[in-house]
Amino acid sequence: MHGDRIPDDQAQLLRRLAEPSRDINDLVNSPAARAAITQGQPSDPRIANAPHVVLVSELPSLNGGLVLALQMAQEMALQARGADLASGSATLLADLAPAASRLPAVLADQHGLMHAESQPMWQASSHGRTLAKWTKGQAHQLTVVAQPAGEFPTVEQFPRLCEQLIRHIAGKGREHGPGTDVYRNVFMLSECVGLPLDASCWRAADVILLLHDVAADAEQLHSLVSARLPKPTQGQRVILMRKELPRLRTWSSRRRIESRSDVPSDLERVLPHAEYFSICWPQYHRKLARSMRSTARDLVGLVAGNAGAQGRPNRQAS
C-alpha cells in the first residue's frame, strides 16, 4: 500500500467505471482490473463448515433486490428462532457495496421488519482498511452490515476485504478471532455491474440469485455472470429470475414464482448450469415492499436447500 494515495492507473480505472457507456468486457480485461482480480483470489479457497450463503444481485441495478433480500433474511432469522442451533447463531445480511450503501435507508423505511441497525462493513486501521468488528444479533435477530458514505476502497483493497469477510463467516478470520461469530445463514448483496471486485463472494456462495429484467439478453447475462463466476463450484446453484410485471389476476391465479419453460436456446447454451424462473415484480418499490412478503417466503424455500444447523460440507469456493 502507498498510504491512501491511489496509483494513476487505478485512478484512471475508477474514472472509467463512472462512464455508463463502457462495456463490461473492456473493463474486466484491462490490466489494472486483471491485476486486482488476480490479487483477490483466496490462497485457500476451501470453506469448511460455513453457514448457508445466498448472494442476491439484480439487473439493471440493485433496487427492489434490497427490499426482497431484507425480507428473506428476516424470514430465515425467524425460522432460526425455534431451531436447535448452536448458542449465539444468527443471520447475517451484508451489503458488498464498498461505500455509500443504500441498505440503511431501505432498512429504516421498512415497516414490519424486526428491529435491526446497520453496522459498518470495514474500518481504517494502521494496517490499512480491514473488516470492522460488528456486534452480532441473537439467534432470532438479524445482523446487518453495510458501509456508510465515505471514501471508497481502491480496486486492490476491496477484493481483500471480501476475502476477509469470507474467512470471517467461515470462522477463520483473524479480525474477530476464531469462532467468535457463528451464523447459520448469510445473505450478501452484490451489484453485478462494473468490475467484479467481489467475485470471491460469488464463488463462495451456495446459491446465487440474479433478478433481471425481461430485456436482458443471453450475451449480457453471460458476460456478467462469467466475469464473476467463470465456472460454478461443486454443489453451487445459479438461479436466474426474470422479473415480470403482474397482470390482471396474476397474484391470485398463479404462483408468484414459476419455473420457466420458455428459456431461449442461446441462453441455455451459454449458461447451461443455471436454473430459470419467473417472478412477479410490481412496478413501484413501495408496493413491492408491501406485497412481496409471501414471495420472500417462497424464495427462502427455494434457496434454503438442505442448509442445516451444522452448516454445509466442505466445498471448493473458487
Solvent accessible surface area in square Angstrom, and as a share of the most:
residue,aa,sasa,rsa
1,M,131,0.58
2,H,143,0.64
3,G,57,0.54
4,D,102,0.53
5,R,154,0.56
6,I,54,0.27
7,P,38,0.24
8,D,107,0.55
9,D,81,0.42
10,Q,8,0.03
11,A,26,0.20
12,Q,102,0.45
13,L,4,0.02
14,L,53,0.27
15,R,153,0.56
16,R,53,0.19
17,L,56,0.28
18,A,83,0.64
19,E,79,0.35
20,P,135,0.85
21,S,103,0.66
22,R,89,0.32
23,D,71,0.37
24,I,25,0.13
25,N,67,0.35
26,D,70,0.36
27,L,8,0.04
28,V,26,0.15
29,N,87,0.45
30,S,10,0.07
31,P,100,0.63
32,A,18,0.14
33,A,0,0.00
34,R,126,0.46
35,A,46,0.36
36,A,1,0.00
37,I,35,0.18
38,T,94,0.55
39,Q,85,0.38
40,G,5,0.05
41,Q,84,0.37
42,P,29,0.18
43,S,121,0.78
44,D,98,0.51
45,P,29,0.18
46,R,110,0.40
47,I,8,0.04
48,A,28,0.21
49,N,113,0.58
50,A,1,0.01
51,P,5,0.03
52,H,16,0.07
53,V,0,0.00
54,V,1,0.00
55,L,0,0.00
56,V,0,0.00
57,S,0,0.00
58,E,5,0.02
59,L,6,0.03
60,P,88,0.56
61,S,38,0.25
62,L,3,0.01
63,N,51,0.26
64,G,0,0.00
65,G,0,0.00
66,L,5,0.02
67,V,10,0.06
68,L,1,0.00
69,A,0,0.00
70,L,0,0.00
71,Q,6,0.03
72,M,0,0.00
73,A,0,0.00
74,Q,22,0.10
75,E,31,0.14
76,M,7,0.03
77,A,0,0.00
78,L,70,0.35
79,Q,97,0.43
80,A,2,0.01
81,R,144,0.53
82,G,76,0.73
83,A,38,0.30
84,D,137,0.71
85,L,30,0.15
86,A,61,0.48
87,S,113,0.73
88,G,24,0.23
89,S,5,0.03
90,A,1,0.01
91,T,0,0.00
92,L,0,0.00
93,L,0,0.00
94,A,0,0.00
95,D,7,0.04
96,L,5,0.02
97,A,22,0.17
98,P,36,0.23
99,A,4,0.03
100,A,52,0.40
101,S,15,0.10
102,R,105,0.38
103,L,0,0.00
104,P,43,0.27
105,A,72,0.56
106,V,28,0.16
107,L,19,0.10
108,A,87,0.67
109,D,59,0.30
110,Q,24,0.11
111,H,150,0.67
112,G,69,0.66
113,L,28,0.14
114,M,37,0.17
115,H,154,0.69
116,A,15,0.12
117,E,121,0.54
118,S,37,0.24
119,Q,43,0.19
120,P,63,0.40
121,M,0,0.00
122,W,20,0.07
123,Q,74,0.33
124,A,83,0.65
125,S,48,0.31
126,S,114,0.73
127,H,172,0.77
128,G,25,0.24
129,R,33,0.12
130,T,29,0.17
131,L,1,0.00
132,A,7,0.05
133,K,144,0.61
134,W,15,0.05
135,T,104,0.60
136,K,55,0.23
137,G,11,0.11
138,Q,107,0.47
139,A,31,0.24
140,H,69,0.31
141,Q,69,0.31
142,L,12,0.06
143,T,3,0.02
144,V,1,0.00
145,V,0,0.00
146,A,2,0.02
147,Q,16,0.07
148,P,66,0.41
149,A,86,0.66
150,G,51,0.49
151,E,97,0.43
152,F,104,0.43
153,P,7,0.04
154,T,13,0.08
155,V,1,0.01
156,E,50,0.23
157,Q,11,0.05
158,F,5,0.02
159,P,5,0.03
160,R,92,0.33
161,L,1,0.01
162,C,0,0.00
163,E,21,0.10
164,Q,25,0.11
165,L,0,0.00
166,I,13,0.06
167,R,85,0.31
168,H,5,0.02
169,I,7,0.03
170,A,15,0.12
171,G,25,0.24
172,K,96,0.40
173,G,3,0.03
174,R,216,0.79
175,E,27,0.12
176,H,30,0.13
177,G,22,0.21
178,P,117,0.73
179,G,49,0.47
180,T,69,0.40
181,D,15,0.08
182,V,61,0.35
183,Y,10,0.04
184,R,52,0.19
185,N,8,0.04
186,V,0,0.00
187,F,0,0.00
188,M,0,0.00
189,L,0,0.00
190,S,1,0.00
191,E,63,0.28
192,C,0,0.00
193,V,76,0.43
194,G,22,0.21
195,L,15,0.07
196,P,1,0.01
197,L,25,0.13
198,D,12,0.06
199,A,6,0.04
200,S,5,0.03
201,C,0,0.00
202,W,1,0.00
203,R,19,0.07
204,A,0,0.00
205,A,0,0.00
206,D,13,0.07
207,V,2,0.01
208,I,1,0.00
209,L,0,0.00
210,L,1,0.00
211,L,0,0.00
212,H,3,0.01
213,D,52,0.27
214,V,94,0.54
215,A,95,0.74
216,A,19,0.14
217,D,81,0.42
218,A,13,0.10
219,E,134,0.60
220,Q,81,0.36
221,L,1,0.01
222,H,66,0.30
223,S,17,0.11
224,L,8,0.04
225,V,2,0.01
226,S,35,0.23
227,A,25,0.19
228,R,1,0.00
229,L,2,0.01
230,P,105,0.66
231,K,163,0.69
232,P,32,0.20
233,T,16,0.09
234,Q,157,0.70
235,G,67,0.65
236,Q,19,0.08
237,R,64,0.23
238,V,2,0.01
239,I,0,0.00
240,L,1,0.00
241,M,0,0.00
242,R,39,0.14
243,K,16,0.07
244,E,27,0.12
245,L,106,0.53
246,P,33,0.21
247,R,174,0.64
248,L,162,0.80
249,R,182,0.66
250,T,12,0.07
251,W,68,0.24
252,S,101,0.65
253,S,84,0.55
254,R,82,0.30
255,R,180,0.66
256,R,56,0.20
257,I,13,0.06
258,E,60,0.27
259,S,82,0.53
260,R,30,0.11
261,S,119,0.77
262,D,79,0.41
263,V,23,0.13
264,P,64,0.40
265,S,89,0.57
266,D,57,0.30
267,L,8,0.04
268,E,85,0.38
269,R,164,0.60
270,V,43,0.25
271,L,3,0.01
272,P,102,0.64
273,H,76,0.34
274,A,12,0.10
275,E,56,0.25
276,Y,22,0.08
277,F,31,0.13
278,S,7,0.04
279,I,1,0.00
280,C,2,0.01
281,W,20,0.07
282,P,2,0.01
283,Q,123,0.54
284,Y,145,0.55
285,H,93,0.42
286,R,163,0.59
287,K,86,0.37
288,L,1,0.00
289,A,14,0.11
290,R,158,0.58
291,S,33,0.21
292,M,0,0.00
293,R,90,0.33
294,S,32,0.21
295,T,0,0.00
296,A,1,0.01
297,R,123,0.45
298,D,74,0.38
299,L,0,0.00
300,V,2,0.01
301,G,57,0.55
302,L,41,0.21
303,V,0,0.00
304,A,25,0.20
305,G,51,0.49
306,N,157,0.80
307,A,26,0.20
308,G,27,0.26
309,A,46,0.36
310,Q,158,0.70
311,G,24,0.23
312,R,20,0.07
313,P,110,0.69
314,N,84,0.43
315,R,20,0.07
316,Q,68,0.30
317,A,5,0.04
318,S,50,0.32
